[in-house]
Amino acid sequence: MRERLQKILSSRGVASRREAEKMILRGLVTVDGIPASLGDTADPAENRIEIDGKPLAGNTPRVYLMLNKPRGYVTTLSDEKGRPNAAQLVADCGTRVYPVGRLDMNSEGLLLFTNDGELANRITHPAGEVEKVYEVKVRGFCPESEALLSRPIELDGRPIRKPGVVLLQASGQTARFRITIHEGRNRQIRRMAQAAGLEVVRLKRVREGKLQLGDLPVGKWRYLTREEVSCLQDT
């Protein structure tokens, strides 16, 4: 059966659909020896699909894991500045996996990895509205900060859903909040804080959907349990 190339690559665990599209645009994918274009279709049973000169592998077992990402690591798969990549921390899982969504370099906490591109797309798609919970330390706190952070502001010309904001602790101009968001826009919480006149000192993701970071040590990873995978698939 013919399918779009990015869907085939995603289903075989090569990359997420978005990353597969980038690979096609970079000329890394060929079909029967001819460089592929975005939008091309193929049938793995009839066509010879190669990635960077290597034949497309057969179906790979699905792998799902959680990393407690440290600060100082990027989540992009290729970084022109050569900075440490979070994928390096899960390289010993034995299978090539990809991050689900992103945490910027100075953020830490729960980061999912998988080779299930379809599931990754469903989790990260804005329509999914998967809850993400963060513990955030800020500077510049004042009595109005909680209300200002709770506003449903616009980012990138589009309104965000009203975030859940709980003040955990305050001391002078420093405070800690628990913030729940749904969209996961680029640097969303940092931009929300900036709009409220606050500076983020530390940002840690502690929950995504029903998955909890728990006591997983910083820089370590673990496989998701069968129940946790089921929760993701029901998202």
Contacts in CASP RR format, 6 or more apart in sequence:
PFRMAT RR
TARGET T0000
AUTHOR 0000-0000-0000
METHOD contacts of the structure
MODEL  1
MRERLQKILSSRGVASRREAEKMILRGLVTVDGIPASLGDTADPAENRIE
IDGKPLAGNTPRVYLMLNKPRGYVTTLSDEKGRPNAAQLVADCGTRVYPV
GRLDMNSEGLLLFTNDGELANRITHPAGEVEKVYEVKVRGFCPESEALLS
RPIELDGRPIRKPGVVLLQASGQTARFRITIHEGRNRQIRRMAQAAGLEV
VRLKRVREGKLQLGDLPVGKWRYLTREEVSCLQDT
1 43 0 8 1.000
1 45 0 8 1.000
2 41 0 8 1.000
2 42 0 8 1.000
2 43 0 8 1.000
3 41 0 8 1.000
3 42 0 8 1.000
3 43 0 8 1.000
4 39 0 8 1.000
4 40 0 8 1.000
4 41 0 8 1.000
5 20 0 8 1.000
5 24 0 8 1.000
5 29 0 8 1.000
5 31 0 8 1.000
5 36 0 8 1.000
5 39 0 8 1.000
5 40 0 8 1.000
5 41 0 8 1.000
5 42 0 8 1.000
5 49 0 8 1.000
6 17 0 8 1.000
6 20 0 8 1.000
6 21 0 8 1.000
6 24 0 8 1.000
6 38 0 8 1.000
6 39 0 8 1.000
7 17 0 8 1.000
8 42 0 8 1.000
8 44 0 8 1.000
8 49 0 8 1.000
8 56 0 8 1.000
9 15 0 8 1.000
9 17 0 8 1.000
9 20 0 8 1.000
9 23 0 8 1.000
9 29 0 8 1.000
9 51 0 8 1.000
9 56 0 8 1.000
10 16 0 8 1.000
10 17 0 8 1.000
10 20 0 8 1.000
10 117 0 8 1.000
10 118 0 8 1.000
10 121 0 8 1.000
11 59 0 8 1.000
11 117 0 8 1.000
11 118 0 8 1.000
12 44 0 8 1.000
12 56 0 8 1.000
12 57 0 8 1.000
12 58 0 8 1.000
12 59 0 8 1.000
12 60 0 8 1.000
13 60 0 8 1.000
13 96 0 8 1.000
13 115 0 8 1.000
13 116 0 8 1.000
13 117 0 8 1.000
14 20 0 8 1.000
14 23 0 8 1.000
14 51 0 8 1.000
14 56 0 8 1.000
14 57 0 8 1.000
14 96 0 8 1.000
14 115 0 8 1.000
15 23 0 8 1.000
15 98 0 8 1.000
15 117 0 8 1.000
16 98 0 8 1.000
16 117 0 8 1.000
16 120 0 8 1.000
16 121 0 8 1.000
17 117 0 8 1.000
17 121 0 8 1.000
18 121 0 8 1.000
19 77 0 8 1.000
19 98 0 8 1.000
20 29 0 8 1.000
21 38 0 8 1.000
23 29 0 8 1.000
23 51 0 8 1.000
24 36 0 8 1.000
24 37 0 8 1.000
24 38 0 8 1.000
24 39 0 8 1.000
24 40 0 8 1.000
25 38 0 8 1.000
27 35 0 8 1.000
27 36 0 8 1.000
28 51 0 8 1.000
28 52 0 8 1.000
29 35 0 8 1.000
29 36 0 8 1.000
29 49 0 8 1.000
29 50 0 8 1.000
29 51 0 8 1.000
30 36 0 8 1.000
30 49 0 8 1.000
30 50 0 8 1.000
30 53 0 8 1.000
31 40 0 8 1.000
31 42 0 8 1.000
31 47 0 8 1.000
31 48 0 8 1.000
31 49 0 8 1.000
32 47 0 8 1.000
32 48 0 8 1.000
33 48 0 8 1.000
33 50 0 8 1.000
36 42 0 8 1.000
42 49 0 8 1.000
44 56 0 8 1.000
44 58 0 8 1.000
48 55 0 8 1.000
49 55 0 8 1.000
49 56 0 8 1.000
50 56 0 8 1.000
60 95 0 8 1.000
60 115 0 8 1.000
61 95 0 8 1.000
62 114 0 8 1.000
62 115 0 8 1.000
62 116 0 8 1.000
63 93 0 8 1.000
63 95 0 8 1.000
63 97 0 8 1.000
63 113 0 8 1.000
63 114 0 8 1.000
63 115 0 8 1.000
63 116 0 8 1.000
63 223 0 8 1.000
64 112 0 8 1.000
64 113 0 8 1.000
64 114 0 8 1.000
64 116 0 8 1.000
64 119 0 8 1.000
64 223 0 8 1.000
64 224 0 8 1.000
64 228 0 8 1.000
64 229 0 8 1.000
64 232 0 8 1.000
65 90 0 8 1.000
65 93 0 8 1.000
65 97 0 8 1.000
65 112 0 8 1.000
65 113 0 8 1.000
65 114 0 8 1.000
65 221 0 8 1.000
65 222 0 8 1.000
65 223 0 8 1.000
65 224 0 8 1.000
66 110 0 8 1.000
66 111 0 8 1.000
66 112 0 8 1.000
66 113 0 8 1.000
66 211 0 8 1.000
66 213 0 8 1.000
66 216 0 8 1.000
66 221 0 8 1.000
66 222 0 8 1.000
66 224 0 8 1.000
67 86 0 8 1.000
67 89 0 8 1.000
67 90 0 8 1.000
67 109 0 8 1.000
67 110 0 8 1.000
67 111 0 8 1.000
67 112 0 8 1.000
67 113 0 8 1.000
67 219 0 8 1.000
67 220 0 8 1.000
67 221 0 8 1.000
68 108 0 8 1.000
68 109 0 8 1.000
68 110 0 8 1.000
68 111 0 8 1.000
68 213 0 8 1.000
68 216 0 8 1.000
68 217 0 8 1.000
68 218 0 8 1.000
68 219 0 8 1.000
68 220 0 8 1.000
68 221 0 8 1.000
69 75 0 8 1.000
69 86 0 8 1.000
69 89 0 8 1.000
69 103 0 8 1.000
69 107 0 8 1.000
69 108 0 8 1.000
69 109 0 8 1.000
69 110 0 8 1.000
69 111 0 8 1.000
69 219 0 8 1.000
70 89 0 8 1.000
70 108 0 8 1.000
70 218 0 8 1.000
70 219 0 8 1.000
71 105 0 8 1.000
71 106 0 8 1.000
71 107 0 8 1.000
71 108 0 8 1.000
72 83 0 8 1.000
72 84 0 8 1.000
72 105 0 8 1.000
72 106 0 8 1.000
73 83 0 8 1.000
73 84 0 8 1.000
73 85 0 8 1.000
73 86 0 8 1.000
73 88 0 8 1.000
73 89 0 8 1.000
73 105 0 8 1.000
74 83 0 8 1.000
74 84 0 8 1.000
74 85 0 8 1.000
74 86 0 8 1.000
74 104 0 8 1.000
74 105 0 8 1.000
75 85 0 8 1.000
75 86 0 8 1.000
75 87 0 8 1.000
75 99 0 8 1.000
75 101 0 8 1.000
75 102 0 8 1.000
75 103 0 8 1.000
75 104 0 8 1.000
75 111 0 8 1.000
76 85 0 8 1.000
76 102 0 8 1.000
77 85 0 8 1.000
77 87 0 8 1.000
77 98 0 8 1.000
77 99 0 8 1.000
79 85 0 8 1.000
83 105 0 8 1.000
86 99 0 8 1.000
86 103 0 8 1.000
86 111 0 8 1.000
87 97 0 8 1.000
87 98 0 8 1.000
87 99 0 8 1.000
87 113 0 8 1.000
89 219 0 8 1.000
89 221 0 8 1.000
90 97 0 8 1.000
90 113 0 8 1.000
90 221 0 8 1.000
93 113 0 8 1.000
93 221 0 8 1.000
93 223 0 8 1.000
95 115 0 8 1.000
96 115 0 8 1.000
97 113 0 8 1.000
97 114 0 8 1.000
97 115 0 8 1.000
98 113 0 8 1.000
98 114 0 8 1.000
98 115 0 8 1.000
98 117 0 8 1.000
98 120 0 8 1.000
99 111 0 8 1.000
99 112 0 8 1.000
99 113 0 8 1.000
100 111 0 8 1.000
100 112 0 8 1.000
100 113 0 8 1.000
100 114 0 8 1.000
100 119 0 8 1.000
100 120 0 8 1.000
100 123 0 8 1.000
100 124 0 8 1.000
101 111 0 8 1.000
101 112 0 8 1.000
101 120 0 8 1.000
101 123 0 8 1.000
101 124 0 8 1.000
103 109 0 8 1.000
103 111 0 8 1.000
103 205 0 8 1.000
104 187 0 8 1.000
104 190 0 8 1.000
106 203 0 8 1.000
107 203 0 8 1.000
107 204 0 8 1.000
107 205 0 8 1.000
108 202 0 8 1.000
108 203 0 8 1.000
108 204 0 8 1.000
108 205 0 8 1.000
108 218 0 8 1.000
109 204 0 8 1.000
109 205 0 8 1.000
109 206 0 8 1.000
109 213 0 8 1.000
109 218 0 8 1.000
110 205 0 8 1.000
110 206 0 8 1.000
110 207 0 8 1.000
110 208 0 8 1.000
110 211 0 8 1.000
110 212 0 8 1.000
110 213 0 8 1.000
111 205 0 8 1.000
112 120 0 8 1.000
112 123 0 8 1.000
112 208 0 8 1.000
112 211 0 8 1.000
112 224 0 8 1.000
112 232 0 8 1.000
113 221 0 8 1.000
114 120 0 8 1.000
119 232 0 8 1.000
119 233 0 8 1.000
122 128 0 8 1.000
122 235 0 8 1.000
123 130 0 8 1.000
123 208 0 8 1.000
123 232 0 8 1.000
123 235 0 8 1.000
126 183 0 8 1.000
126 184 0 8 1.000
128 235 0 8 1.000
129 161 0 8 1.000
129 182 0 8 1.000
129 183 0 8 1.000
130 182 0 8 1.000
130 208 0 8 1.000
130 209 0 8 1.000
130 235 0 8 1.000
131 180 0 8 1.000
131 181 0 8 1.000
131 182 0 8 1.000
131 207 0 8 1.000
131 208 0 8 1.000
131 209 0 8 1.000
132 180 0 8 1.000
132 181 0 8 1.000
132 182 0 8 1.000
132 184 0 8 1.000
132 205 0 8 1.000
132 207 0 8 1.000
132 208 0 8 1.000
132 209 0 8 1.000
133 178 0 8 1.000
133 179 0 8 1.000
133 180 0 8 1.000
133 205 0 8 1.000
133 206 0 8 1.000
133 207 0 8 1.000
133 208 0 8 1.000
134 178 0 8 1.000
134 179 0 8 1.000
134 180 0 8 1.000
134 181 0 8 1.000
134 189 0 8 1.000
134 203 0 8 1.000
134 204 0 8 1.000
134 205 0 8 1.000
134 206 0 8 1.000
135 168 0 8 1.000
135 176 0 8 1.000
135 177 0 8 1.000
135 178 0 8 1.000
135 202 0 8 1.000
135 203 0 8 1.000
135 204 0 8 1.000
135 206 0 8 1.000
136 176 0 8 1.000
136 177 0 8 1.000
136 178 0 8 1.000
136 179 0 8 1.000
136 189 0 8 1.000
136 193 0 8 1.000
136 200 0 8 1.000
136 202 0 8 1.000
136 203 0 8 1.000
136 204 0 8 1.000
137 174 0 8 1.000
137 175 0 8 1.000
137 176 0 8 1.000
137 200 0 8 1.000
137 201 0 8 1.000
137 202 0 8 1.000
137 203 0 8 1.000
138 145 0 8 1.000
138 174 0 8 1.000
138 175 0 8 1.000
138 176 0 8 1.000
138 177 0 8 1.000
138 193 0 8 1.000
138 198 0 8 1.000
138 199 0 8 1.000
138 200 0 8 1.000
138 201 0 8 1.000
139 173 0 8 1.000
139 174 0 8 1.000
139 198 0 8 1.000
139 199 0 8 1.000
139 201 0 8 1.000
140 173 0 8 1.000
140 174 0 8 1.000
140 175 0 8 1.000
140 197 0 8 1.000
140 198 0 8 1.000
140 199 0 8 1.000
141 170 0 8 1.000
141 172 0 8 1.000
141 173 0 8 1.000
141 174 0 8 1.000
141 175 0 8 1.000
141 198 0 8 1.000
142 173 0 8 1.000
145 175 0 8 1.000
145 196 0 8 1.000
145 197 0 8 1.000
145 198 0 8 1.000
146 165 0 8 1.000
146 167 0 8 1.000
146 177 0 8 1.000
148 195 0 8 1.000
148 196 0 8 1.000
148 197 0 8 1.000
148 198 0 8 1.000
149 163 0 8 1.000
149 165 0 8 1.000
149 177 0 8 1.000
149 179 0 8 1.000
149 192 0 8 1.000
149 193 0 8 1.000
149 196 0 8 1.000
149 198 0 8 1.000
150 162 0 8 1.000
150 163 0 8 1.000
150 164 0 8 1.000
150 165 0 8 1.000
151 162 0 8 1.000
151 195 0 8 1.000
151 196 0 8 1.000
152 159 0 8 1.000
152 160 0 8 1.000
152 161 0 8 1.000
152 162 0 8 1.000
152 163 0 8 1.000
153 159 0 8 1.000
153 160 0 8 1.000
153 192 0 8 1.000
153 195 0 8 1.000
154 160 0 8 1.000
155 185 0 8 1.000
155 188 0 8 1.000
155 191 0 8 1.000
155 192 0 8 1.000
156 185 0 8 1.000
156 186 0 8 1.000
160 181 0 8 1.000
160 182 0 8 1.000
160 183 0 8 1.000
160 185 0 8 1.000
160 188 0 8 1.000
160 192 0 8 1.000
161 181 0 8 1.000
161 182 0 8 1.000
161 183 0 8 1.000
163 179 0 8 1.000
163 180 0 8 1.000
163 181 0 8 1.000
163 182 0 8 1.000
163 192 0 8 1.000
164 179 0 8 1.000
164 180 0 8 1.000
164 181 0 8 1.000
165 177 0 8 1.000
165 178 0 8 1.000
165 179 0 8 1.000
165 180 0 8 1.000
166 177 0 8 1.000
166 178 0 8 1.000
166 179 0 8 1.000
167 175 0 8 1.000
167 176 0 8 1.000
167 177 0 8 1.000
168 175 0 8 1.000
168 176 0 8 1.000
168 177 0 8 1.000
168 178 0 8 1.000
169 175 0 8 1.000
169 176 0 8 1.000
170 176 0 8 1.000
174 201 0 8 1.000
179 189 0 8 1.000
179 192 0 8 1.000
181 188 0 8 1.000
181 189 0 8 1.000
185 191 0 8 1.000
189 200 0 8 1.000
189 203 0 8 1.000
190 200 0 8 1.000
190 203 0 8 1.000
193 199 0 8 1.000
193 200 0 8 1.000
205 213 0 8 1.000
206 212 0 8 1.000
206 213 0 8 1.000
206 214 0 8 1.000
207 213 0 8 1.000
209 231 0 8 1.000
209 235 0 8 1.000
210 228 0 8 1.000
210 231 0 8 1.000
211 224 0 8 1.000
211 228 0 8 1.000
211 231 0 8 1.000
211 232 0 8 1.000
216 222 0 8 1.000
224 232 0 8 1.000
END
